[in-house]
Amino acid sequence: MDETIVYRYLSGTATEEEKLQLLNWLKASPENKAVFFDLKAIWHAKHSISRNNIASDQLKESLSAINERIDRFVPINKKTVNHSWKRWMVAAAIVLLGFISVSILYKGPEVTSVADIVYVNQSPDSVKKVFLPDGTLVWLNASSCLTCPSEFTGSQRLVELQGEAFFEVVKDTLHPFVVKTKAMMVKVVGTSFCITTSPDGKISKTTLQSGSVQLLRADGKKLVTLKPGQQAVCSKETGKVEVRHVNVDEYISWRFDLITMSGVKISSIIESIESLYGVHIKMDIATIKNNRYNFSFRKHKGASDALRRLSYMTGIPVDTIR
């Protein structure tokens, strides 16, 4: 497969056949996923924009350098495509990133105990992936905890979350899936979404990728129904819910070790990197301080890789202060 398929996918021009080829290639190996994230990060950097939609000379030079880097990128090995992709055509939808959406094929093990299972991810640098008894797939972010029964036996599939998790819920119209936090409850039938709670549990964010979700108060009263691309922020103290349209990738790409920012100023990018890695960045941003950028980088590669990408994007040297 040629890397141009990846670029067509990122630009929204890939055909259904190319999307299926990309899906199989991503599933083939972790190395392929790593290449995809690198290409996606470069793509976001390449499409940085200024506030006035007019690039400065430095930005033009940066874009040229990025284009040259893409041109020099080692082509993806043209291995024989695994034709088992035909099995995946039974899936009703392919998520935007096209990653191993196996939850619809998974059947939970037979269990007899109804004791609660507590999934805890204490690692600060990794994401824990777990299957629930009904086959629902959950990505549990760092410093997060999910509690669920070992078997769903009631009229609804109830779990409790503290922290951050992304859910791909197996559809069961007779048994809605409910996620309970301190600030609210989220009720779905079958969909994909992310929930983030503040450390004290008083604020909860729900970001919907596909399907539909209902937000409920603790007493079960309906608050709002979300559509794909919307995010709801709920406060336990005030009981208020704010609904807004967001770039969903910014809030769910952490599943794949990717930090994504869209339409942000250079100061926000610098603050994010400094906060994430505990470094102090030295960079002359006077000429670009009002520009807005799309920027992505892989978290586990560390500050040096993020700063290298930042320099590629802006054309300005970046260093750290000890």
C-alpha positions in Angstrom: 0.0 0.0 0.0 1.3 3.5 -0.9 1.4 6.2 1.7 -0.7 8.4 -0.6 -3.7 6.4 0.5 -3.0 7.7 4.1 -3.0 11.3 2.8 -6.2 10.8 0.9 -7.7 9.3 4.0 -6.6 12.3 6.1 -7.9 14.7 3.5 -11.3 12.9 3.3 -10.9 11.8 -0.3 -10.2 8.1 0.1 -12.5 5.6 -1.4 -14.3 2.9 0.7 -11.9 0.3 -0.8 -8.9 2.4 0.2 -10.3 2.8 3.7 -10.6 -0.9 4.0 -7.0 -1.4 2.8 -5.8 1.1 5.4 -7.7 -0.7 8.1 -6.1 -4.0 7.3 -2.7 -2.4 7.1 -3.1 -0.7 10.5 -4.1 -4.1 12.0 -1.1 -5.8 10.5 1.5 -4.5 13.0 2.3 -1.9 15.7 4.9 -0.5 13.3 2.3 0.3 10.8 0.3 2.2 13.4 3.4 4.1 14.4 4.0 5.2 10.8 0.3 6.3 10.5 0.6 8.5 13.6 3.8 10.1 12.3 2.1 10.8 9.0 -0.9 12.2 10.7 1.2 14.5 12.9 3.0 15.8 9.8 -0.3 16.3 8.0 -1.7 18.4 10.9 1.5 20.5 11.0 1.4 20.9 7.2 -2.2 22.4 7.4 -1.4 25.0 10.0 -3.2 28.3 9.4 -2.7 31.9 10.4 -5.4 34.1 11.9 -5.7 36.0 8.6 -5.3 32.9 6.4 -2.1 34.5 5.0 1.1 32.7 5.8 4.2 34.6 6.9 7.5 34.1 5.1 8.7 31.9 7.9 5.5 29.8 7.8 5.8 29.4 4.0 9.4 28.1 4.5 8.2 25.8 7.2 5.5 24.3 5.0 8.0 23.8 2.2 10.3 22.0 4.6 7.4 19.8 5.8 6.5 19.0 2.2 10.1 18.0 1.5 10.0 15.8 4.6 6.9 14.1 3.3 8.4 13.6 -0.1 11.5 12.0 1.5 9.4 9.7 3.7 10.2 6.1 3.2 7.3 4.5 1.3 5.1 2.0 3.0 6.2 -1.6 2.1 3.9 -2.9 -0.7 3.1 -6.1 1.0 0.3 -8.3 -0.2 -3.0 -7.0 1.2 -4.7 -9.5 3.5 -8.0 -10.2 1.8 -9.6 -11.1 5.1 -10.8 -7.5 5.1 -14.0 -8.8 3.5 -15.0 -10.1 6.9 -15.1 -6.6 8.2 -17.6 -5.3 5.7 -20.3 -6.6 8.0 -19.5 -3.7 10.4 -22.1 -1.0 10.1 -19.6 1.8 10.3 -15.8 2.3 10.4 -14.6 4.9 12.9 -12.6 7.9 11.5 -9.2 6.5 12.5 -10.2 3.0 11.3 -8.6 1.2 14.3 -9.3 -2.4 15.3 -12.9 -2.0 16.2 -13.3 -5.6 17.4 -15.9 -5.0 20.0 -18.7 -6.0 17.7 -17.0 -9.4 17.1 -16.2 -10.1 20.7 -18.4 -12.4 22.9 -17.9 -12.1 26.6 -16.9 -15.2 28.6 -19.5 -17.2 30.6 -19.4 -16.2 34.2 -21.4 -17.1 37.2 -20.2 -14.5 39.8 -21.9 -11.2 40.0 -19.2 -9.5 42.1 -17.9 -6.2 40.9 -14.8 -5.9 38.8 -12.6 -2.9 39.3 -10.3 -1.9 36.5 -7.6 0.6 37.6 -5.0 2.2 35.4 -2.3 3.6 37.7 0.3 4.1 35.0 0.9 7.7 34.1 2.1 6.9 30.6 -0.1 4.2 29.2 -3.7 3.3 28.2 -5.4 0.2 29.5 -7.8 -1.6 27.1 -10.4 -3.9 28.6 -13.4 -5.9 27.5 -16.6 -5.8 29.6 -18.8 -8.9 30.0 -21.1 -7.8 27.2 -18.2 -7.3 24.8 -18.1 -3.5 25.1 -14.5 -2.3 24.5 -13.1 0.4 26.9 -9.9 2.4 26.7 -9.0 3.5 30.3 -6.7 6.5 30.4 -4.0 7.1 33.0 -5.1 7.5 36.7 -8.6 6.3 36.0 -10.9 3.7 37.5 -13.8 1.8 36.1 -16.2 -0.4 38.1 -18.6 -2.9 36.6 -20.3 -6.2 37.5 -18.7 -9.4 36.4 -22.0 -10.1 34.6 -24.8 -7.7 33.4 -28.0 -9.2 34.8 -30.5 -6.3 35.2 -32.5 -4.1 32.8 -29.4 -2.0 32.2 -25.7 -2.3 31.9 -24.4 0.0 34.6 -20.7 0.9 35.2 -19.1 3.6 37.2 -16.2 5.8 36.1 -13.7 8.1 37.8 -11.1 9.6 35.4 -11.2 9.2 31.6 -12.3 6.4 29.3 -13.4 5.9 25.8 -16.3 3.4 25.2 -17.2 1.4 22.1 -20.5 0.0 23.3 -22.1 -3.2 22.0 -25.6 -2.5 20.8 -28.4 -4.0 23.0 -31.7 -2.1 22.6 -33.3 -4.1 25.5 -30.4 -3.3 28.0 -29.1 0.3 27.7 -25.5 0.9 28.7 -25.2 3.5 31.5 -22.0 5.2 32.7 -22.3 6.8 36.2 -20.0 9.6 37.4 -20.3 11.8 40.4 -21.7 14.7 38.3 -24.1 12.8 35.9 -25.1 9.6 34.2 -24.7 8.8 30.4 -27.1 6.4 28.8 -26.6 4.8 25.4 -27.7 1.8 23.4 -24.7 1.2 21.1 -22.2 4.0 20.2 -18.7 5.4 20.8 -17.9 8.2 23.1 -15.5 9.5 25.7 -16.1 10.6 29.3 -13.7 12.7 31.3 -14.2 13.6 35.0 -12.2 16.1 37.1 -10.1 14.7 39.9 -12.8 15.7 42.5 -15.6 14.3 40.3 -17.5 17.5 40.2 -17.1 18.2 36.5 -17.8 15.6 33.8 -17.3 16.0 30.0 -18.9 13.7 27.5 -17.7 13.8 23.9 -19.7 11.8 21.3 -18.0 10.3 18.3 -20.8 8.3 16.8 -24.4 7.2 17.7 -26.4 9.1 20.3 -26.2 9.5 24.1 -28.5 10.8 26.8 -27.2 12.7 29.8 -29.1 12.2 33.0 -29.0 13.6 36.5 -28.2 11.3 39.4 -32.0 11.0 40.0 -32.5 9.8 36.4 -34.0 13.1 35.0 -33.0 13.7 31.4 -30.7 16.6 30.8 -29.8 16.6 27.1 -29.2 14.3 24.1 -26.0 14.6 22.2 -25.3 14.3 18.5 -21.9 13.2 17.0 -19.4 16.0 17.2 -20.9 17.5 20.3 -19.5 17.7 23.9 -21.4 18.3 27.1 -19.8 19.7 30.2 -21.8 19.0 33.4 -21.3 20.5 36.8 -22.4 18.6 39.9 -22.5 21.8 42.0 -24.6 23.9 39.7 -26.4 21.2 37.8 -25.9 23.1 34.6 -24.9 21.5 31.3 -23.0 23.3 28.5 -23.2 21.7 25.0 -20.7 22.7 22.3 -19.4 21.5 19.0 -15.8 20.2 19.2 -13.1 18.5 17.1 -13.7 15.0 18.5 -10.2 13.8 17.6 -8.7 16.2 20.1 -10.5 14.4 23.0 -10.2 10.8 21.9 -6.8 10.5 20.2 -5.1 9.8 23.6 -6.3 6.2 23.0 -3.5 5.9 20.5 -0.8 7.9 22.3 -1.5 10.9 20.2 -1.9 14.5 21.5 -3.9 16.6 19.1 -4.6 20.3 19.1 -6.6 22.3 16.5 -6.8 26.0 15.8 -4.6 27.0 18.8 -2.0 29.7 19.2 1.7 28.8 19.6 1.5 29.8 23.3 -1.0 27.1 23.9 1.1 24.5 22.2 4.1 25.5 24.3 2.1 25.5 27.5 0.8 22.0 26.7 4.3 20.6 26.0 5.8 22.2 29.1 3.0 20.9 31.4 3.1 17.4 29.9 6.9 16.9 30.2 7.9 19.4 32.9 10.2 21.4 30.7 10.7 25.1 30.0 10.8 26.0 26.3 12.9 28.8 24.7 11.4 30.0 21.4 11.2 33.4 19.7 7.4 33.5 18.9 7.1 37.3 18.4 6.4 37.0 14.6 3.9 34.1 14.9 2.2 34.7 18.3 -1.2 35.5 16.6 -1.1 32.6 14.2 -3.3 29.5 14.8 -2.1 26.0 14.2 -3.2 22.4 14.0 -0.5 20.3 15.9 -0.1 16.7 16.8 2.6 14.6 18.4 3.0 11.2 20.0 3.2 11.4 23.8 5.5 8.5 24.5 8.2 9.9 22.2 9.0 12.6 24.7 9.6 16.3 24.7 12.4 16.2 22.1 10.2 14.8 19.4 7.4 17.2 20.2 9.8 20.1 20.0 11.3 18.8 16.7 7.8 18.8 15.2 7.1 22.3 16.5 10.3 23.6 14.9 9.4 21.8 11.6 6.0 23.5 11.7 7.0 27.0 12.4 10.5 27.1 10.9 11.8 28.6 14.2 14.5 27.0 16.4 13.2 25.5 19.7 15.2 24.7 22.8 14.6 23.9 26.4 15.9 25.9 29.4 17.4 23.9 32.3 
